[in-house]
Amino acid sequence: MRACTLLVLVLTCGSAMVASGAIATPGGPGAMSPPQQGGGSSVTYQKNTLLPPVSRPQQGGGSSVTYQKNTLLPPVSRPQQGGGSSVDSKDGEVRLGVWLEVVIPGSVTPGGNSGNPGGPVCYLRQGHFSELMAWLENHYVAGPDPGEVYILKICKTDQDFELATFWVYQPVPPPAPTVRETTRLRNEAWGQLAIPEPATHMAPSRVTVVHIPTYVWVPAADRTPISATIATTLEGQELSLTATAHPRRLGFLRADMGDGNTLWCDAQDVVEFDPTRDPLDQPSGCFHYYRHPSVNRPDLRYSVVVTAYWEVSVQCEFNGGPCPNPLPAVPTQVLVAPPRPIAVAEVQALATSGWVALSHAPG
């Protein structure tokens, strides 16, 4: 148990309530078996001191059971040799693991019952944190810890009832999702990404001229990151995966210009042509200089093919934190635009106004 936190569990054992002096009869509602030897650890409770932290027993010690909410814990038995026992929890259940036995100094000797008729009669009941605090006169230096369960051993003396021993059961951490499960969800989230096919834009749009820059880009919508999230529950714990696709930073756009040359553009250089600015002073860094006209081509034009490369990252969260198992990487997504024809002319002289006239119809 964590020394600084405990959970308030309002649980009943039939109609037995210690506060009223009524106690469950042996074998009836509320009767329980104490933890068997071989699991957990035992300490002596000292008022106004913290209990030592509970650590999981080594292989062969301790046990893991399933606690059904609002019902008694089953008897805790020594696990089989080889590493304890465990059962799967269902909805509304808390899996419990290691336990800590706490003996109350000065109390009656635990025991009695049918095995020792002359000794004090003791009963086991499942209590909640406020009841435990009342028995210990609020000297238990700890606060509620979500998931912990308490078993109280109450013994009858000549004068009154006493708390002789109590056990604190810790919940077992939820099982981490398997690589197979997270990979399946990764694929679902990845599959929901609608990465756009690139739409090729050029300036000049239809006819360009050798030895001047011909700009290539895709619209903003075709280079904006997109995300998709898949959420589910695993044994009551939240599991979510978010896949995000974004243009590859280096080498986002490849343009096969049709003249045997390939243009590679980083994501930051793929910017729309601005017709209000000088053609030689554009924000775009994605352009190509044709060296030869396209007059020798069968259709008098070059065919430009643009390919966009996207990276996909997946973030996995489980129970409020990162998933323990790394996810397999998603391969780079490659999308190819339909061929875009462009004619390349050769002129001896070109006025600035003429270039602008050619380049004012980008698309």
C-alpha positions as CSV (number, residue, x, y, z in Angstrom):
1,M,0.0,0.0,0.0
2,R,1.2,3.5,-0.5
3,A,1.7,5.1,2.9
4,C,0.1,8.4,1.9
5,T,-3.1,7.2,0.3
6,L,-6.0,4.7,0.9
7,L,-9.5,4.2,-0.6
8,V,-12.7,4.7,1.3
9,L,-14.7,1.6,0.4
10,V,-18.3,1.5,1.8
11,L,-18.8,-2.3,1.8
12,T,-21.2,-4.4,3.9
13,C,-21.2,-7.9,5.2
14,G,-24.8,-8.8,5.4
15,S,-26.2,-6.7,8.2
16,A,-23.2,-6.9,10.5
17,M,-22.0,-3.5,11.7
18,V,-19.3,-3.2,14.3
19,A,-20.4,0.2,15.4
20,S,-23.7,-1.2,16.7
21,G,-22.0,-4.1,18.4
22,A,-23.5,-6.8,16.1
23,I,-21.1,-9.3,14.6
24,A,-21.6,-11.9,11.9
25,T,-21.9,-15.4,13.1
26,P,-19.2,-17.9,12.1
27,G,-20.0,-19.4,8.8
28,G,-22.8,-17.0,8.1
29,P,-22.8,-13.7,6.1
30,G,-19.6,-11.9,6.8
31,A,-17.5,-14.9,7.8
32,M,-14.2,-15.0,6.0
33,S,-10.9,-16.9,6.0
34,P,-7.8,-15.1,6.9
35,P,-4.9,-14.9,4.5
36,Q,-2.9,-18.1,4.5
37,Q,0.8,-18.2,5.2
38,G,3.2,-17.8,2.4
39,G,1.9,-14.5,0.8
40,G,2.3,-10.9,1.8
41,S,4.1,-9.6,4.8
42,S,3.4,-8.9,8.5
43,V,4.2,-5.8,10.5
44,T,3.3,-4.3,13.9
45,Y,1.1,-1.2,13.8
46,Q,2.5,1.8,15.7
47,K,0.2,4.7,16.3
48,N,0.9,7.9,14.4
49,T,3.5,6.2,12.2
50,L,3.4,5.3,8.5
51,L,3.1,1.7,7.5
52,P,6.0,0.5,5.4
53,P,5.4,0.3,1.7
54,V,4.2,-3.0,0.3
55,S,6.2,-4.6,-2.4
56,R,5.1,-7.5,-4.5
57,P,6.4,-10.8,-3.1
58,Q,9.0,-12.6,-5.1
59,Q,8.1,-15.6,-7.3
60,G,6.2,-18.1,-5.3
61,G,4.8,-15.7,-2.7
62,G,1.7,-13.6,-2.6
63,S,-1.4,-14.1,-4.6
64,S,-3.8,-12.3,-6.9
65,V,-7.5,-12.7,-6.7
66,T,-10.5,-11.0,-8.2
67,Y,-12.6,-8.8,-5.9
68,Q,-16.2,-8.3,-6.9
69,K,-17.5,-4.9,-5.8
70,N,-19.9,-4.9,-2.9
71,T,-19.1,-8.6,-2.1
72,L,-16.7,-10.3,0.3
73,L,-13.3,-11.2,-0.9
74,P,-12.7,-14.9,-1.4
75,P,-10.2,-16.5,1.0
76,V,-6.6,-15.8,0.1
77,S,-4.6,-18.9,-0.4
78,R,-1.0,-19.6,-1.1
79,P,-0.3,-19.5,-4.8
80,Q,1.1,-22.5,-6.6
81,Q,4.8,-22.7,-6.9
82,G,6.0,-20.6,-9.9
83,G,4.6,-17.2,-9.4
84,G,1.2,-16.8,-7.8
85,S,-2.3,-17.0,-9.2
86,S,-4.4,-14.6,-11.1
87,V,-7.9,-14.4,-12.7
88,D,-9.2,-12.0,-15.2
89,S,-11.4,-9.2,-13.9
90,K,-14.7,-8.4,-15.5
91,D,-16.7,-5.1,-15.6
92,G,-17.2,-3.9,-12.0
93,E,-14.3,-5.8,-10.6
94,V,-10.9,-4.8,-9.1
95,R,-8.0,-7.2,-9.3
96,L,-6.2,-7.4,-6.0
97,G,-2.6,-8.5,-5.5
98,V,-0.2,-8.2,-2.6
99,W,-1.5,-7.8,0.9
100,L,-0.1,-6.5,4.2
101,E,-1.1,-8.0,7.5
102,V,-1.1,-5.5,10.4
103,V,-1.2,-6.7,14.0
104,I,-2.6,-4.4,16.7
105,P,-0.4,-4.3,19.8
106,G,-2.2,-5.0,23.1
107,S,-5.2,-6.6,21.5
108,V,-6.5,-10.0,22.4
109,T,-4.7,-13.0,20.9
110,P,-6.2,-13.7,17.5
111,G,-7.6,-17.1,17.2
112,G,-10.4,-18.7,19.1
113,N,-13.4,-19.7,17.0
114,S,-14.1,-23.4,16.7
115,G,-10.4,-24.3,16.9
116,N,-10.0,-22.8,20.4
117,P,-13.3,-22.6,22.3
118,G,-11.6,-21.2,25.3
119,G,-10.0,-18.3,23.5
120,P,-11.6,-15.1,22.3
121,V,-14.2,-15.4,19.5
122,C,-13.0,-13.6,16.4
123,Y,-14.6,-12.8,13.2
124,L,-13.4,-11.5,9.9
125,R,-15.3,-8.8,8.0
126,Q,-14.7,-6.6,5.1
127,G,-14.6,-3.0,6.3
128,H,-14.0,0.5,4.8
129,F,-11.5,3.1,5.6
130,S,-13.6,5.2,8.0
131,E,-14.4,2.0,10.0
132,L,-10.7,1.2,10.2
133,M,-10.0,4.7,11.3
134,A,-12.6,4.4,14.1
135,W,-11.1,1.2,15.4
136,L,-7.6,2.8,15.4
137,E,-8.9,6.0,16.9
138,N,-7.8,8.0,13.9
139,H,-4.2,7.2,14.5
140,Y,-3.7,5.5,11.1
141,V,-1.4,8.0,9.3
142,A,-2.6,7.6,5.8
143,G,-5.2,8.8,3.4
144,P,-7.6,6.9,1.1
145,D,-5.9,5.0,-1.7
146,P,-8.1,4.2,-4.7
147,G,-8.6,0.4,-5.0
148,E,-7.4,-0.8,-1.6
149,V,-9.6,-3.2,0.3
150,Y,-9.5,-3.8,4.1
151,I,-10.2,-7.0,6.0
152,L,-10.7,-6.6,9.8
153,K,-10.3,-9.3,12.4
154,I,-12.6,-8.4,15.3
155,C,-12.4,-10.4,18.6
156,K,-14.9,-10.3,21.5
157,T,-13.5,-9.8,24.9
158,D,-15.2,-9.8,28.3
159,Q,-15.7,-6.0,28.1
160,D,-16.1,-5.2,24.4
161,F,-15.0,-6.0,20.9
162,E,-11.4,-5.3,19.7
163,L,-9.7,-5.0,16.4
164,A,-6.9,-7.6,16.6
165,T,-5.6,-7.6,13.1
166,F,-6.4,-6.1,9.8
167,W,-5.2,-6.7,6.2
168,V,-4.7,-4.2,3.4
169,Y,-5.1,-5.6,-0.1
170,Q,-3.6,-3.7,-3.0
171,P,-5.0,-3.6,-6.5
172,V,-3.1,-5.2,-9.2
173,P,-2.1,-2.7,-11.9
174,P,-4.2,-3.0,-15.0
175,P,-2.6,-5.3,-17.6
176,A,-0.9,-3.3,-20.3
177,P,-2.3,-3.6,-23.9
178,T,-0.4,-6.1,-26.0
179,V,1.5,-5.2,-29.0
180,R,-1.0,-7.1,-31.1
181,E,-3.9,-5.0,-29.7
182,T,-2.2,-1.6,-30.1
183,T,-1.0,-2.5,-33.6
184,R,-4.6,-3.4,-34.5
185,L,-5.9,0.0,-33.2
186,R,-2.9,1.8,-34.8
187,N,-4.0,0.4,-38.2
188,E,-7.6,1.5,-37.5
189,A,-6.5,5.0,-36.7
190,W,-4.1,5.1,-39.6
191,G,-6.9,3.8,-41.9
192,Q,-9.1,6.8,-41.0
193,L,-6.6,9.3,-42.2
194,A,-7.8,10.9,-45.4
195,I,-4.5,12.0,-46.8
196,P,-5.3,14.1,-49.9
197,E,-4.0,13.2,-53.4
198,P,-1.8,16.1,-54.5
199,A,-3.3,18.6,-57.0
200,T,-0.5,19.9,-59.2
201,H,-0.3,23.7,-59.7
202,M,2.3,25.4,-61.8
203,A,3.3,29.0,-62.8
204,P,3.4,29.7,-65.7
205,S,0.4,27.5,-65.9
206,R,0.2,26.1,-69.5
207,V,3.1,27.6,-71.4
208,T,6.5,28.4,-70.0
209,V,9.8,29.5,-71.5
210,V,13.3,28.0,-71.2
211,H,15.7,29.6,-68.8
212,I,13.1,31.2,-66.6
213,P,11.8,29.6,-63.3
214,T,8.8,27.4,-63.5
215,Y,7.2,27.1,-60.1
216,V,5.5,23.9,-58.8
217,W,3.3,23.6,-55.7
218,V,0.2,21.9,-54.2
219,P,-2.6,23.9,-52.5
220,A,-2.6,24.4,-48.8
221,A,-5.3,21.8,-48.2
222,D,-3.0,19.2,-49.7
223,R,-0.2,19.9,-47.3
224,T,-2.0,20.5,-44.0
225,P,-1.5,17.9,-41.2
226,I,-4.5,15.7,-40.3
227,S,-5.3,13.5,-37.4
228,A,-7.7,10.6,-36.4
229,T,-8.2,9.0,-32.9
230,I,-9.4,5.6,-32.0
231,A,-10.5,5.1,-28.3
232,T,-11.6,1.9,-26.5
233,T,-11.4,0.3,-23.0
234,L,-9.3,-2.6,-21.9
235,E,-10.5,-4.1,-18.6
236,G,-12.1,-0.8,-17.7
237,Q,-9.0,1.3,-18.5
238,E,-9.0,3.9,-21.3
239,L,-6.9,3.1,-24.3
240,S,-6.6,5.6,-27.2
241,L,-4.4,6.0,-30.2
242,T,-4.1,9.1,-32.3
243,A,-2.6,9.0,-35.8
244,T,-1.3,12.2,-37.3
245,A,-0.2,12.6,-40.9
246,H,2.0,15.5,-41.9
247,P,4.1,16.4,-45.0
248,R,7.6,15.0,-44.8
249,R,9.8,17.8,-43.7
250,L,12.7,16.9,-46.1
251,G,11.7,15.9,-49.5
252,F,8.0,16.4,-49.3
253,L,7.4,16.9,-53.0
254,R,9.0,15.2,-55.9
255,A,8.2,16.6,-59.4
256,D,9.3,14.6,-62.5
257,M,9.4,17.6,-64.9
258,G,9.1,15.5,-68.1
259,D,12.5,16.6,-69.5
260,G,14.4,13.9,-67.6
261,N,15.0,16.1,-64.6
262,T,13.6,15.5,-61.1
263,L,12.8,18.4,-58.7
264,W,12.8,17.7,-54.9
265,C,11.2,20.3,-52.6
266,D,11.1,20.4,-48.8
267,A,7.8,21.1,-47.1
268,Q,8.7,24.6,-46.2
269,D,9.6,25.5,-49.8
270,V,6.2,24.4,-51.2
271,V,4.4,27.7,-51.3
272,E,1.8,29.1,-53.7
273,F,3.1,31.4,-56.5
274,D,2.3,35.1,-55.7
275,P,1.4,36.9,-59.0
276,T,1.7,40.3,-57.3
277,R,5.4,39.8,-56.7
278,D,8.4,39.8,-59.1
279,P,8.7,36.3,-60.7
280,L,12.3,36.2,-59.6
281,D,11.4,37.1,-56.0
282,Q,8.9,34.5,-54.9
283,P,8.4,33.0,-51.4
284,S,8.4,29.5,-53.0
285,G,11.7,27.6,-53.2
286,C,10.2,24.9,-55.5
287,F,11.0,25.7,-59.1
288,H,12.7,24.3,-62.2
289,Y,14.6,25.8,-65.2
290,Y,13.8,24.1,-68.5
291,R,16.8,24.0,-70.8
292,H,15.1,22.8,-73.9
293,P,11.7,23.5,-75.6
294,S,9.1,20.7,-75.9
295,V,8.7,21.1,-79.6
296,N,10.2,17.7,-80.2
297,R,7.7,15.9,-78.0
298,P,4.8,14.0,-79.8
299,D,2.2,16.4,-78.3
300,L,4.6,19.4,-78.1
301,R,4.4,19.3,-74.3
302,Y,6.2,17.8,-71.3
303,S,4.3,15.7,-68.8
304,V,4.9,16.7,-65.2
305,V,4.2,14.1,-62.5
306,V,4.1,15.3,-58.8
307,T,4.5,12.8,-55.9
308,A,3.8,13.8,-52.2
309,Y,5.4,12.0,-49.3
310,W,3.7,12.0,-45.9
311,E,4.9,10.8,-42.5
312,V,2.5,9.2,-40.0
313,S,3.1,9.3,-36.3
314,V,0.9,7.5,-33.7
315,Q,0.6,8.4,-30.1
316,C,-0.7,5.7,-27.7
317,E,-2.2,6.5,-24.3
318,F,-3.2,3.9,-21.7
319,N,-4.7,4.6,-18.3
320,G,-3.7,8.3,-18.5
321,G,-0.1,7.7,-19.5
322,P,1.9,6.5,-22.4
323,C,1.5,2.9,-23.6
324,P,4.4,0.7,-22.3
325,N,4.9,-1.1,-25.5
326,P,6.4,0.8,-28.5
327,L,4.2,0.8,-31.6
328,P,5.5,-0.4,-35.0
329,A,6.3,2.5,-37.3
330,V,3.9,3.4,-40.0
331,P,5.6,3.4,-43.4
332,T,5.8,6.7,-45.4
333,Q,2.7,7.4,-47.4
334,V,3.2,8.1,-51.1
335,L,0.5,9.8,-53.2
336,V,0.9,10.5,-56.9
337,A,-0.9,13.2,-58.8
338,P,-2.2,12.7,-62.4
339,P,0.2,13.9,-65.1
340,R,0.1,17.6,-65.8
341,P,1.1,18.7,-69.4
342,I,3.0,21.9,-69.9
343,A,4.5,23.4,-73.1
344,V,8.0,24.9,-73.1
345,A,8.8,27.6,-75.7
346,E,12.1,29.1,-76.6
347,V,12.4,32.8,-77.4
348,Q,15.4,35.1,-78.1
349,A,14.2,37.9,-76.0
350,L,11.6,38.2,-73.3
351,A,10.2,41.4,-71.8
352,T,9.2,41.4,-68.1
353,S,5.6,42.2,-69.1
354,G,5.6,39.3,-71.5
355,W,6.8,36.9,-68.7
356,V,4.1,38.2,-66.4
357,A,1.5,37.7,-69.1
358,L,2.6,34.0,-69.4
359,S,2.6,33.5,-65.7
360,H,-0.6,35.2,-64.7
361,A,-2.7,32.1,-65.2
362,P,-1.3,29.7,-62.6
363,G,-3.2,26.5,-61.9
